[in-house]
Amino acid sequence: MKGTLAIIGTGRIGEALLRGLLQAGTIGPEQVICTARREERCVELERAHAVKATTDNRAAIEAADVVFLALKPQVLLEVIAPLAGAFRPDQTVISVAAGTTTAAIQDAIPGEVPVVRVMTNTPVQVDEAMSVVCAGTHAAESDLALAEDMMAHVGQVIRLPETHLDAVTALSGSGPAYFFLLAEAMIDAGILLGLPREVSSQLIVQTMVGSAKMLRDTGSHPVELREMVTSPGGTTISAIRELERAKVRAAFLDAIEAAKHRGEELARRA
Ligand SMILES: NC(=O)c1ccc[n+]([C@@H]2O[C@H](COP(=O)([O-])OP(=O)(O)OC[C@H]3O[C@@H](n4cnc5c(N)ncnc54)[C@H](OP(=O)(O)O)[C@@H]3O)[C@@H](O)[C@H]2O)c1
């Protein structure tokens, strides 16, 4: 990447992206200015990554070609609105704040500043994020491509219209929580069957990783992969009958629909 990158609000996600970009050599530490609320956090970031870090958001934005907004959604608009004059139309502004629309950001920083919104998820911390990017009113193809390029260093990325972002939030945004809940329940099942907790955890975690890799790497449909483990009259089909009786499939449909509705409700209140 050419020019200067400002990361405004360098917490978990800002730092994960910073690490990914530095490791890939896409950017050098001398090209980055990070901001945080506390001086101690700035010192921590400078020590860990040899980048410049400051509590002065305005100075960071003014110096930047690309502004990456990684603040919490609750504070994003109130932090950037007073700094509106520091943004320029020749910059690309990329926001990862969950639930904050490009329209809301554009209202806070008027002028034709290109804004790209990204919905990512917690596996960004291990470079396995699923990110979705969408364009604001003034974002050009080059702005979207830049955001895609940056997020590609910390996982997979696709492009969708913003109308799909509440659905994306409910699926891949909240998705890790559903898998963690499933893992927790399966580990408990191992304990019920008399296995020590560590053994049960190892069995389930590696089974999840292996299954996820099979899904991703073979490109096969989940039904096909499930059928490979489901022999006639066997153990797996006995378990699946119980899951179907408990309406687990319907519960997932209802749960993810509820998450989307909640996202829409929160966006209306913002
Ligand atoms: N974590 C994820 O995996 C994930 C996934 C999807 C989307 N997101 C989105 O990513 C954004 C960041 O989430 P996060 O988990 O990284 O949050 P976080 O760890 O709490 O980081 C927020 C950072 O913002 C800084 N900050 C707060 N007020 C500031 C201000 N006025 N000026 C400059 N910096 C300020 C904080 O500084 P201090 O450390 O000094 O307090 C902190 O470093 C959120 O909008 C969230 O919706 C996160």
The ligand as an SDF file (V2000), in Angstrom:
LIG
                    3D

 48 52  0  0  0  0  0  0  0  0999 V2000
  -13.5060   -7.5160   17.7970 N   0  0  0  0  0  0  0  0  0  0  0  0
  -13.9900   -8.0660   16.6870 C   0  0  0  0  0  0  0  0  0  0  0  0
  -13.6760   -9.1940   16.3370 O   0  0  0  0  0  0  0  0  0  0  0  0
  -14.9540   -7.3280   15.8140 C   0  0  0  0  0  0  0  0  0  0  0  0
  -15.6730   -8.0270   14.8620 C   0  0  0  0  0  0  0  0  0  0  0  0
  -16.5220   -7.3150   14.0050 C   0  0  0  0  0  0  0  0  0  0  0  0
  -16.6110   -5.9530   14.1090 C   0  0  0  0  0  0  0  0  0  0  0  0
  -15.9280   -5.3100   15.0880 N   0  0  0  0  0  0  0  0  0  0  0  0
  -16.0380   -3.8600   15.1940 C   0  0  0  0  0  0  0  0  0  0  0  0
  -14.7420   -3.3170   15.3470 O   0  0  0  0  0  0  0  0  0  0  0  0
  -14.7910   -2.1610   16.1470 C   0  0  0  0  0  0  0  0  0  0  0  0
  -13.7280   -2.2420   17.2070 C   0  0  0  0  0  0  0  0  0  0  0  0
  -13.9620   -3.3610   18.0390 O   0  0  0  0  0  0  0  0  0  0  0  0
  -12.8300   -3.9070   19.0190 P   0  0  0  0  0  0  0  0  0  0  0  0
  -13.3040   -5.2260   19.5200 O   0  0  0  0  0  0  0  0  0  0  0  0
  -11.5030   -3.7980   18.3650 O   0  0  0  0  0  0  0  0  0  0  0  0
  -12.9260   -2.8110   20.2060 O   0  0  0  0  0  0  0  0  0  0  0  0
  -11.8360   -2.4640   21.3070 P   0  0  0  0  0  0  0  0  0  0  0  0
  -10.8620   -3.5760   21.4640 O   0  0  0  0  0  0  0  0  0  0  0  0
  -12.5930   -1.9900   22.5060 O   0  0  0  0  0  0  0  0  0  0  0  0
  -11.0540   -1.2330   20.6690 O   0  0  0  0  0  0  0  0  0  0  0  0
  -11.5440    0.0530   20.6000 C   0  0  0  0  0  0  0  0  0  0  0  0
  -10.3520    0.9900   20.6300 C   0  0  0  0  0  0  0  0  0  0  0  0
  -10.8500    2.3150   20.4660 O   0  0  0  0  0  0  0  0  0  0  0  0
  -10.0580    3.1610   21.2650 C   0  0  0  0  0  0  0  0  0  0  0  0
  -10.7890    4.4030   21.5370 N   0  0  0  0  0  0  0  0  0  0  0  0
  -11.8940    4.6110   22.2870 C   0  0  0  0  0  0  0  0  0  0  0  0
  -12.2430    5.9120   22.2610 N   0  0  0  0  0  0  0  0  0  0  0  0
  -11.3360    6.5430   21.4860 C   0  0  0  0  0  0  0  0  0  0  0  0
  -11.1460    7.8660   21.0700 C   0  0  0  0  0  0  0  0  0  0  0  0
  -11.9720    8.8560   21.4490 N   0  0  0  0  0  0  0  0  0  0  0  0
  -10.1050    8.1470   20.2480 N   0  0  0  0  0  0  0  0  0  0  0  0
   -9.2520    7.1850   19.8510 C   0  0  0  0  0  0  0  0  0  0  0  0
   -9.3830    5.9010   20.2070 N   0  0  0  0  0  0  0  0  0  0  0  0
  -10.4050    5.5780   21.0180 C   0  0  0  0  0  0  0  0  0  0  0  0
   -9.7830    2.3830   22.5190 C   0  0  0  0  0  0  0  0  0  0  0  0
   -8.6240    2.9330   23.1220 O   0  0  0  0  0  0  0  0  0  0  0  0
   -8.1560    2.4590   24.5890 P   0  0  0  0  0  0  0  0  0  0  0  0
   -7.6010    1.0700   24.4140 O   0  0  0  0  0  0  0  0  0  0  0  0
   -7.1030    3.4360   24.9410 O   0  0  0  0  0  0  0  0  0  0  0  0
   -9.3700    2.4990   25.4670 O   0  0  0  0  0  0  0  0  0  0  0  0
   -9.5750    0.9710   21.9420 C   0  0  0  0  0  0  0  0  0  0  0  0
   -8.2110    0.7430   21.6840 O   0  0  0  0  0  0  0  0  0  0  0  0
  -16.1960   -2.0750   16.7110 C   0  0  0  0  0  0  0  0  0  0  0  0
  -16.8790   -1.0500   16.0300 O   0  0  0  0  0  0  0  0  0  0  0  0
  -16.8110   -3.4160   16.4260 C   0  0  0  0  0  0  0  0  0  0  0  0
  -18.1780   -3.2840   16.1090 O   0  0  0  0  0  0  0  0  0  0  0  0
  -15.0970   -5.9610   15.9310 C   0  0  0  0  0  0  0  0  0  0  0  0
  1  2  1  0
  2  3  2  0
  2  4  1  0
  4  5  1  0
  4 48  2  0
  5  6  2  0
  6  7  1  0
  7  8  2  0
  8  9  1  0
  8 48  1  0
  9 10  1  0
  9 46  1  0
 10 11  1  0
 11 12  1  0
 11 44  1  0
 12 13  1  0
 13 14  1  0
 14 15  2  0
 14 16  1  0
 14 17  1  0
 17 18  1  0
 18 19  2  0
 18 20  1  0
 18 21  1  0
 21 22  1  0
 22 23  1  0
 23 24  1  0
 23 42  1  0
 24 25  1  0
 25 26  1  0
 25 36  1  0
 26 27  1  0
 26 35  1  0
 27 28  2  0
 28 29  1  0
 29 30  1  0
 29 35  2  0
 30 31  1  0
 30 32  2  0
 32 33  1  0
 33 34  2  0
 34 35  1  0
 36 37  1  0
 36 42  1  0
 37 38  1  0
 38 39  2  0
 38 40  1  0
 38 41  1  0
 42 43  1  0
 44 45  1  0
 44 46  1  0
 46 47  1  0
M  CHG  2   8   1  16  -1
M  END
$$$$
